[in-house]
Amino acid sequence: MSALFPTYKRKQIQLKKGNGSYVYDQDNKKYLDFTSGIAVTSLGHCHPEVVAALQKQSDCIWHTSNLFEIQQQEQLALTLVKHTQLDLAFFCNSGAEANEAAIKLAKKFTKKNKIITFNDSFHGRTFGSMSATGQQKIKEGYGPLVSTFIHLPWNDIEQLKKQADNDTAAIMMEVIQGEGGIKIADLDFYKEVQEICEKNDILLVIDEVQTGIGRTGKRYAYEHFGLDPDIITLAKGLGNGFPIGAILGKRKLAEAFGPGSHGTTFGGNPLACAVSQSVLNIIFHDEFLNEVERKGKNFKEQLEKHLIKFPSVKEIRGEGLLIGIECENAGELIINLEKKGLLTVPAGEHVIRLLPPLNVTDEELSLALNTIQRAFNNKYETVT
Ligand SMILES: Cc1ncc(COP(=O)(O)O)c(C=O)c1O
């Protein structure tokens, strides 16, 4: 009898060991891990440079509280804002916490209440971030929720034009909806969002918790769409598995986040920041990011070439190494893939989400492609 709350529907697999793109279960069965702990272990498991950074810092000092200057935090903030129009960072411990901070900052700075988010979005499980989330099933039984948020259809410019006004504090969105099913809007939609924000003094808040830190082949996914956000939120890939989250924002916002206005005990402690810095030292280079883009593009093209013949496959979409296969029976296929030694995650209703580590090799991508083809062939022997 487990002493855990049954909040998760767990698989009967215990992953005991990880090395690079591979993990091993209790029976030493080997899997190619295309979940990356849901977009977290972007450099694979137990990356030697990340392990070394953790060990080095753990011998020195782990935690000091934010009452003291933390040099590792200063350094990490500079690395994160470099190459962006953003100036300042605040560190926390998770994606939901980062979104909480962004929501608080947007409301305090603008002195306005309304925040627009989108149907099918996912922003976390705390009260504010859950209220921001555009999926009813996440909120079931928890009402009344925070009344700040209105949810609009994704990719619907007309609705947005109707609802965005001078009373709106922020528009908050994932530029690629991750949990919602790897949904990308039309280019015009992003352009319109930016214009509406500028015209009405609305802050643009982009949730990069899943898409950030190189996942899509850019440092941050908003760069693909020519956007100029006021705030972005980060977590997941930022620590390669060590819990850390952050918001990055424009300098003008500093006046609303003065001493005592927001805080956290653990956020940005020396250990978390040292680990995260070692992750960025590898990912935040154009050569590395270009490779993510190249591998993602090739992999997506190969998936399209080999899977589009199956009538059950509706679309293959994504950016960089955040890829979704929309198909009937996604759940069954995910179980079949797992049996064949490839771990993937569902997204939305009918999407197999592929999240390989960003340093995945071409050979590992070929192996995954081959496994996916075999799973589809088993399931749909009569192919048109
Ligand atoms: C886009 C997005 N925002 C926020 C979150 C919440 O992050 P966390 O689980 O670290 O609180 C997630 C988690 O899946 C996410 O995908």
PDBQT file of the ligand as one rigid body, heavy atoms in Angstrom, charges set to zero:
ROOT
HETATM    1  C1  LIG A 401       4.100  25.931 -20.487  1.00  0.00    +0.000 C 
HETATM    2  C2  LIG A 401       4.163  25.492 -19.066  1.00  0.00    +0.000 A 
HETATM    3  N1  LIG A 401       4.009  26.404 -18.103  1.00  0.00    +0.000 NA
HETATM    4  C3  LIG A 401       4.058  26.071 -16.804  1.00  0.00    +0.000 A 
HETATM    5  C4  LIG A 401       4.244  24.765 -16.419  1.00  0.00    +0.000 A 
HETATM    6  C5  LIG A 401       4.282  24.411 -14.960  1.00  0.00    +0.000 C 
HETATM    7  O1  LIG A 401       5.587  24.124 -14.575  1.00  0.00    +0.000 OA
HETATM    8  P1  LIG A 401       5.894  23.357 -13.197  1.00  0.00    +0.000 P 
HETATM    9  O2  LIG A 401       5.340  21.985 -13.341  1.00  0.00    +0.000 OA
HETATM   10  O3  LIG A 401       7.385  23.401 -13.087  1.00  0.00    +0.000 OA
HETATM   11  O4  LIG A 401       5.217  24.127 -12.117  1.00  0.00    +0.000 OA
HETATM   12  C6  LIG A 401       4.401  23.779 -17.395  1.00  0.00    +0.000 A 
HETATM   13  C7  LIG A 401       4.577  22.365 -17.012  1.00  0.00    +0.000 C 
HETATM   14  O5  LIG A 401       4.331  21.461 -17.766  1.00  0.00    +0.000 OA
HETATM   15  C8  LIG A 401       4.354  24.154 -18.754  1.00  0.00    +0.000 A 
HETATM   16  O6  LIG A 401       4.481  23.249 -19.737  1.00  0.00    +0.000 OA
ENDROOT
TORSDOF 0
